[in-house]
């Protein structure tokens, strides 16, 4: 199901200007959110991040149409993977942005899979470096080829996801999520300046969930050796929620069995249920 120009559209095709800078230059941003029974989990945070990302690229968009699109798409299936896309719109040939952008907003929804919630992941390092010197490393932009190529290589080696280091050799993120390590009872995650997207579930854990559980949290650089020594490792994103890492290359973990992760999984489930006004059992596979 698609959303465009204030309405839902059946099928998978929309008219698209061939001069749109999102198509030609990757000049745009997107957001991925979870819809449950017609509600968008952590809706305000998703809208805030998307509008802030557009502003960082230099074009301003209204919140109201984004909210309208997300809510309309959330109501199309009981459990929805919602993608909302903003481009700068059409422009003349060349790199310079048009002086008066006409942003394009469209969205899509597909059935999300409850089986992905809290399911374990096997990770491997990719040789592609996350460019922490680029401001786009902290935005969900349309240019995702590094992640596409890293995912292809990881899957060819029998892993689920790729893990990126930045240009300084520090841990940045997984291809589609933020990374946390449990070290001496503390949750540690790389800081944004290491080339990290400010993930929605990441922020919920750092600001609300972990403190409510009495778990210490810290944003600081992580090296591969820190992950080797970690008690547990996990990845967060809006469609997996929290994924315990069972392996990083040859290093195996019992992340799913770690007491801190078990408490976190239950708390994340409860937070999503509260945000969507549902019972937590509705998130069961």
N, C-alpha and C positions, 0 to 999 in steps of 0.2 A: 504494500500500500504506500502511496506517495502523498505528500502534501505540497501544494504550490499555489501561490496567489490567493490565499485565504480559503482553500477548499481541499478536501481529500480527492484523490484521483486513483481510480483502479488501474492496475497494470504496473509496468516498470519503465515507462518511457514518458519523457516530458519534452516539449519544445525547448531548444537550448540555443542561445546566440553563439555563433561560431567565433565571435570576437570576445567572448567572456574571458576575463583574465584568469579565472579559476581553472578553466579548461586549458588555456594556452600556457599559463605561467605558474599554476599552482598558487595563485594569489587569492588565498582565502583560508578559512578556518572551519573546523567542524567540532561537533560534540556527540558523544555517545552516552545515552542514558537508558536506564531500566524503567519500563512501565509495568505496573502490576495492577490489574483490575481497574484500568482507567486512570490511575494516578502515576505521577512521575516521581521516582525516588530521589530525594534531595533536589527537588526542582529548582529552587532559588539559587542554589550553588551552581548548578549547571548553566542557568541563564546568566548568572554573574560572570562565570568564566568565559562563556562564549562572547558576550558583549565586550568584556575587557580585552579579549584576544583581538577582536575586530578593531577596537580602539588602538591597540598597540600597533596594528598594521596601518592605521591612519584613516579608517572610515568608521562612521558612527551609525549605529542601528538602534531601532526602538526595541524595547523588551517585549511589548505587547504581542507583536506577531510571532515572536519566538515561542512565547508561552502558549499562544493559540495553537501553533503547529505541534508542539510537544504533546499538549493535552489531547488534541484531536487524534494524533497517531497512537497515543497510549490507549485509546479506547477501541482500537481496531482488532486487537487480540488480547486474550487474558494476560499473557506474559510477553512483553514487547521489547525488542532491541530497537531503540529509537536513535536514528542518526539525523542530526540537524546540521545543515551546511550553509555557510555564508561565503559568498565570493564578493570581490570588489565590484563585480559587474563588468560590462563591456568597456573597451577602451581602444584608443588608436594603436597602431603598430608601434612596437618599441617597449622598453622597460619602464619608462617614467609613468607613474600613475596618472590617471586623468584628474584634472583640477577639481571636478565635481563628480565624484563617484556615484553610481547608481547601483547600490548593492543588491545582489540576488540572494533570496532566502528560499530554500526548499528542504524537504525532509522526507524520510522514509521509515517504515516500520516493518520488521520481520519477526516471526516468532522467536522469542528467546528460549534458551534451554535451561530448565531448572537443574539438569544434571551437571551443568558447569559450576553451579554454586558450590564453593568450598571443595571442589575437586582438586586432587594433587596435580602438580606440574613437574616435569623433568626439564631442567634448563641446561644450556651449554653456552659458553662464551662465544661471541662472534668476533671476528677480526676487524669488523667495521667499527670505527670509533664514533662515539656520540660527540658532536661538536659543541662542547660547552661554551665556546667563544661566540656562538650564534644566538641572538635573541629568540630565534624560532625554535630552539631546543626546548624552550619553556612554554611553547604554544602548540596547540593541536592543529597544525597547518595541513594543507592538502598535499604537501610534498612528503610522501611516506615511503619512498623507494628504498631507503636504507633498511627500514623495518621489513619491507617486503622481501628483499634479498636475504636478509639475516634469517627470517623465518623459513624461507626455502631451504637454506643451508642447514639450519637446525633440524628440520623435519627429515631431510635426507640422511642425517646422522642418527635418526631415531629418537630425537628429543621433541618436546612440545613447543618450546619457546627459546628465543635467543636472549642472552643477557649482554648488555652493552657496557663497556668501559668508556670513559671519556678520553680526551686527548692527553690528560695527565696520568692515565692509567688507573683512575679511580672508578669505582662502581657507579653507574648512572641509573639504569632502569632496565626492565625487560622490554621486549618489543611492543607489548600492549599493556604495560602496567608498571606500577611503582613497586620497588623492592624494599623489604624490611628484613633485618636480621635480629635474632634474639641473642644477646650476649650478656652473660652474667646477670640475667634477670631483667635487662633493659632492652626495650625496643629501639633499634637504631635504624635510621633511614637516611639516605644521602640528601644533602641540602639542594635547594633549587639551583643554586649557582653551579652545581656540578653537571648541569645539562638535564635537569629533571622537570618533567611536566607536573604542575600542581594538581595531582589527581583528586577527585572528589572523595573517594573512600579513604585515601591517604589523609586528607584533611580531617575527615570525621574521626579517624583513629587518633590522630595527633591532638586534636583540640577537645574532643569529647569522650570518645569511647575508652581509650587507654586511661586517661585520668580518672574517669568514673570507676574503672576496675582497680584503681590503685597501682597501675603498671607505669613504671618510669619510661619516659620516651626521650629520645635525643636525635636531633638532626646534626649529623657530622659526616665528614668524608669516610668512605669505606673502601678498603683495598681488598683484592681477591683473597689475601691471607686472612683478613677478618672474617670473610665468609667461610673459609676453610675451618676456622676455629669456632664458628657460631654453633649454638645449641640447636637452632632452628632457623629456617628462612621461609618467607612467604611473599607472595605477589598480590597486589590489590588492583582491581579495576571495577568499573560499574556493572559489567556483565558477569564476571566471575565472582565478584564480591571479595572473597579472600581465598587464595589458593595456596595451601601448604606445598612447599617445594620438597619433593622426595629425592631429588638428585640434582647436583650441579656438576656436570661432567661425570667423573668417576667417583665423586664424593657423594655418599648416600646420607640422607637425613631421615629421622623419624619426626618430621615437623608436625604431622597430623596428630601424633600422640603427645606432643608437648603440652603441658597443662596451660601455659599462657595462651597458646593458639586455640585450645579448646574453649577457653573463656572468651577469647576474641571472636571466634566464629559465632558463638551464641549471642554475643552482644551486637555484632554486625547484623545478624539475622533480625534481632529485635529492633534495631535502629531502622532498617529498611521497612519492616512491618509497620512501625509507628509512623514513618514518613508517608506510607501509602494507606494508612488507616485500615490495615488488615490484620488477621491473626498470623502469627509466625509460621503456622503449619501450612499456610498457602504457598510458602516458598520451598516446600519439600518437593523432591523430584517426583 
